[in-house]
Amino acid sequence: MVSKNIAVISFDVWDTLLNLKPFHTKIAEKISLYTSREFDKVYRELEENYRILKDYRRRNMLRFDDIVNHCLEISSKNLGISVEVIKKAVTKSVLEVDIKSLVIDGVENILADLVNLGKMLVTTGNLIFWSGSYNRILLERAGLTDYFTLQIYADEVKVSKPNKDIFLIICRELNVFPENVVHIGDNKVEDFDGALSAGMNAIWVNPSLNVSLSDEGEGIAIRSIRYLMEGLNKIESKH
């Protein structure tokens, strides 16, 4: 294995690289169109369904070997619409959403800078009711795919964050030790605690932070992705 400081930077996708709200908005628009339901009501129900599914995932109440289909089944019941309508709405949204509205400000420049520094970049993403292949398409549409050496998604590897096994796939695939990896994400439990449990370094993107950067237990918290380089430099200085 490669034994050096930080060799690999892993990113969560939603609300770390891409904004979730515009995508959910587009899905709600499509569901509203297909079902003739009021958009505001559909959007509220979609957000509540998302919260429920994330809670189920946290409580290990989902079939992690078939997570997308299980989430679609639950979503169909919660929203009172067919699985097929949800699939159609998501597929149309992947193709039609304004991609510029999804990419978080500054992300592309940060990715380019990290690659220029010789870092290998990875996505490590959980899923709800769309497959990892749709994340791949959105990142491709955004012009970000070429920055990544590897993309890992829960439906493809049958394990979800915060389970340390999904993080350790990075080590096996890229031949590095956990201490050579930093994972960045917006979810304290799934991204930050999960990465630390795998022996990796972790940066939590926490918008409620009052300062740009602070120590957070064994890792670092930053207020937004624009402070990522400062966080990485602080981690590097500890090695």
Secondary structure per residue as TSV (DSSP state, phi and psi in degrees):
chain	resnum	aa	ss	phi	psi
A	1	M	-	360.0	156.7
A	2	V	B	-77.0	124.0
A	3	S	-	-113.2	98.8
A	4	K	S	-153.7	-172.6
A	5	N	S	-69.3	-135.0
A	6	I	-	-78.1	112.5
A	7	A	-	-103.1	-28.8
A	8	V	E	-128.6	134.4
A	9	I	E	-115.1	119.7
A	10	S	E	-104.6	138.1
A	11	F	E	-122.0	133.4
A	12	D	-	-64.3	158.4
A	13	V	S	-94.1	-62.9
A	14	W	B	-77.9	127.9
A	15	D	T	64.9	18.8
A	16	T	T	-124.2	-49.0
A	17	L	T	-105.0	-41.3
A	18	L	B	-120.9	142.3
A	19	N	-	-76.1	127.7
A	20	L	H	-77.1	-37.0
A	21	K	H	-56.9	-45.7
A	22	P	H	-63.3	-31.7
A	23	F	H	-71.5	-45.2
A	24	H	H	-61.0	-38.1
A	25	T	H	-61.1	-44.1
A	26	K	H	-64.7	-42.0
A	27	I	H	-61.4	-43.4
A	28	A	H	-63.0	-38.5
A	29	E	H	-59.7	-43.6
A	30	K	H	-68.4	-43.6
A	31	I	H	-61.7	-42.1
A	32	S	H	-59.6	-42.3
A	33	L	H	-63.7	-44.9
A	34	Y	H	-75.1	-24.3
A	35	T	H	-111.7	-4.9
A	36	S	T	59.8	29.1
A	37	R	-	-94.4	156.4
A	38	E	-	-64.2	132.8
A	39	F	H	-57.8	-48.6
A	40	D	H	-57.8	-40.3
A	41	K	H	-67.9	-42.6
A	42	V	H	-61.4	-44.5
A	43	Y	H	-62.8	-44.5
A	44	R	H	-60.8	-43.8
A	45	E	H	-66.2	-36.9
A	46	L	H	-65.4	-42.6
A	47	E	H	-65.6	-41.0
A	48	E	H	-65.9	-40.1
A	49	N	H	-61.7	-41.0
A	50	Y	H	-62.1	-42.8
A	51	R	H	-62.0	-42.5
A	52	I	H	-62.8	-45.0
A	53	L	H	-64.5	-39.1
A	54	K	H	-65.0	-37.6
A	55	D	H	-65.9	-42.5
A	56	Y	H	-59.6	-42.9
A	57	R	H	-62.8	-42.8
A	58	R	H	-62.2	-34.4
A	59	R	T	-89.1	8.2
A	60	N	T	58.9	39.9
A	61	M	-	-102.4	9.7
A	62	L	S	-110.1	157.6
A	63	R	-	-82.4	98.2
A	64	F	G	-71.1	-17.0
A	65	D	G	-81.8	-8.8
A	66	D	G	-150.7	51.6
A	67	I	H	-66.1	-38.4
A	68	V	H	-66.2	-47.2
A	69	N	H	-64.5	-38.2
A	70	H	H	-64.1	-43.3
A	71	C	H	-65.8	-34.7
A	72	L	H	-65.7	-40.7
A	73	E	H	-61.3	-45.9
A	74	I	H	-65.8	-43.3
A	75	S	H	-62.5	-39.7
A	76	S	H	-58.8	-43.4
A	77	K	H	-68.8	-44.4
A	78	N	H	-65.4	-37.2
A	79	L	H	-93.5	-14.1
A	80	G	T	69.6	32.0
A	81	I	S	-134.6	163.8
A	82	S	-	-74.1	155.6
A	83	V	H	-58.0	-38.7
A	84	E	H	-62.3	-39.4
A	85	V	H	-64.8	-41.3
A	86	I	H	-62.5	-46.9
A	87	K	H	-59.1	-44.3
A	88	K	H	-63.3	-42.5
A	89	A	H	-63.9	-43.0
A	90	V	H	-67.3	-44.4
A	91	T	H	-61.1	-46.3
A	92	K	H	-61.4	-38.7
A	93	S	H	-66.7	-39.5
A	94	V	H	-58.5	-39.8
A	95	L	H	-81.6	-28.8
A	96	E	H	-111.1	-15.8
A	97	V	S	-60.2	144.4
A	98	D	-	-65.9	105.6
A	99	I	H	-64.7	-30.1
A	100	K	H	-65.2	-28.2
A	101	S	H	-73.2	-18.9
A	102	L	H	-85.2	-38.3
A	103	V	B	-73.3	122.7
A	104	I	-	-67.1	137.6
A	105	D	T	-53.1	130.6
A	106	G	T	88.5	-9.8
A	107	V	H	-61.3	-47.2
A	108	E	H	-62.6	-41.1
A	109	N	H	-63.2	-39.0
A	110	I	H	-64.7	-45.8
A	111	L	H	-60.7	-43.9
A	112	A	H	-61.9	-43.0
A	113	D	H	-62.3	-41.2
A	114	L	H	-66.3	-41.5
A	115	V	H	-63.6	-41.1
A	116	N	H	-63.7	-25.5
A	117	L	T	-82.7	-0.4
A	118	G	T	89.0	12.7
A	119	K	-	-82.5	144.5
A	120	M	E	-90.5	133.7
A	121	L	E	-110.4	144.1
A	122	V	E	-137.7	148.0
A	123	T	E	-104.3	139.4
A	124	T	E	-131.7	100.9
A	125	G	E	-124.3	138.2
A	126	N	-	-81.8	168.1
A	127	L	-	-137.4	158.9
A	128	I	S	-119.6	-94.1
A	129	F	S	-116.3	25.4
A	130	W	S	-138.7	155.1
A	131	S	-	-80.7	163.4
A	132	G	H	-60.9	-28.3
A	133	S	H	-61.4	-30.0
A	134	Y	H	-71.5	-36.6
A	135	N	H	-61.0	-39.9
A	136	R	H	-61.0	-42.9
A	137	I	H	-64.3	-44.3
A	138	L	H	-63.7	-41.5
A	139	L	H	-66.0	-35.1
A	140	E	H	-66.3	-45.9
A	141	R	H	-60.3	-32.9
A	142	A	T	-80.0	-6.1
A	143	G	T	75.9	23.9
A	144	L	-	-105.1	-13.5
A	145	T	G	-57.4	-41.3
A	146	D	G	-66.5	-14.1
A	147	Y	G	-76.3	-17.8
A	148	F	E	-101.5	130.2
A	149	T	E	-76.5	-30.8
A	150	L	E	-151.7	140.5
A	151	Q	E	-123.2	128.7
A	152	I	E	-121.3	127.9
A	153	Y	E	-132.0	147.2
A	154	A	H	-59.7	-35.7
A	155	D	H	-71.1	-26.5
A	156	E	H	-81.8	-31.4
A	157	V	H	-107.9	-2.1
A	158	K	T	63.3	29.2
A	159	V	-	-150.6	146.9
A	160	S	-	-123.3	153.0
A	161	K	T	-63.2	143.0
A	162	P	T	-91.9	10.3
A	163	N	S	-54.7	126.2
A	164	K	H	-62.9	-20.4
A	165	D	H	-63.4	-33.2
A	166	I	H	-68.6	-32.9
A	167	F	H	-73.0	-37.0
A	168	L	H	-70.3	-16.4
A	169	I	H	-60.0	-36.1
A	170	I	H	-56.7	-45.8
A	171	C	H	-63.6	-43.4
A	172	R	H	-66.2	-43.0
A	173	E	H	-71.8	-35.6
A	174	L	H	-109.2	3.7
A	175	N	T	59.2	51.7
A	176	V	B	-131.6	162.3
A	177	F	-	-84.4	155.7
A	178	P	G	-55.0	-36.9
A	179	E	G	-69.3	-11.7
A	180	N	G	-87.6	1.7
A	181	V	E	-117.9	139.8
A	182	V	E	-117.2	131.3
A	183	H	E	-109.8	136.9
A	184	I	E	-119.9	131.4
A	185	G	E	-164.5	167.8
A	186	D	S	-94.5	-8.5
A	187	N	-	-101.0	119.9
A	188	K	I	-59.0	-46.8
A	189	V	I	-76.9	-53.2
A	190	E	I	-69.7	-45.2
A	191	D	I	-89.7	-55.1
A	192	F	I	-72.9	-59.0
A	193	D	I	-64.4	-38.0
A	194	G	H	-61.4	-46.6
A	195	A	H	-64.2	-42.1
A	196	L	H	-62.5	-36.5
A	197	S	H	-65.8	-22.7
A	198	A	T	-89.2	1.7
A	199	G	T	85.1	13.6
A	200	M	-	-93.3	170.3
A	201	N	E	-83.5	153.7
A	202	A	E	-143.0	141.1
A	203	I	E	-125.7	124.3
A	204	W	E	-100.1	120.6
A	205	V	E	-84.1	104.9
A	206	N	-	-121.0	97.1
A	207	P	T	-61.5	-18.6
A	208	S	T	-83.9	-1.0
A	209	L	-	-63.7	138.5
A	210	N	S	-83.4	-17.9
A	211	V	S	-119.4	169.1
A	212	S	S	-71.1	-31.0
A	213	L	E	-154.6	142.7
A	214	S	E	-154.9	158.3
A	215	D	E	-69.5	139.8
A	216	E	E	-134.5	88.3
A	217	G	T	60.3	-122.5
A	218	E	T	-86.4	-0.6
A	219	G	E	-127.7	-158.6
A	220	I	E	-126.6	143.9
A	221	A	E	-114.0	140.4
A	222	I	E	-128.6	151.7
A	223	R	S	-74.7	-32.7
A	224	S	S	-154.9	169.3
A	225	I	G	-63.0	-21.3
A	226	R	G	-65.5	-18.2
A	227	Y	G	-98.5	15.2
A	228	L	H	-61.7	-44.3
A	229	M	H	-59.6	-38.5
A	230	E	H	-62.9	-42.1
A	231	G	H	-63.8	-43.3
A	232	L	H	-64.5	-40.6
A	233	N	H	-63.0	-37.1
A	234	K	H	-67.1	-40.8
A	235	I	H	-65.4	-44.9
A	236	E	H	-57.6	-38.0
A	237	S	H	-67.8	-19.7
A	238	K	H	-82.7	-17.9
A	239	H	-	-81.8	360.0
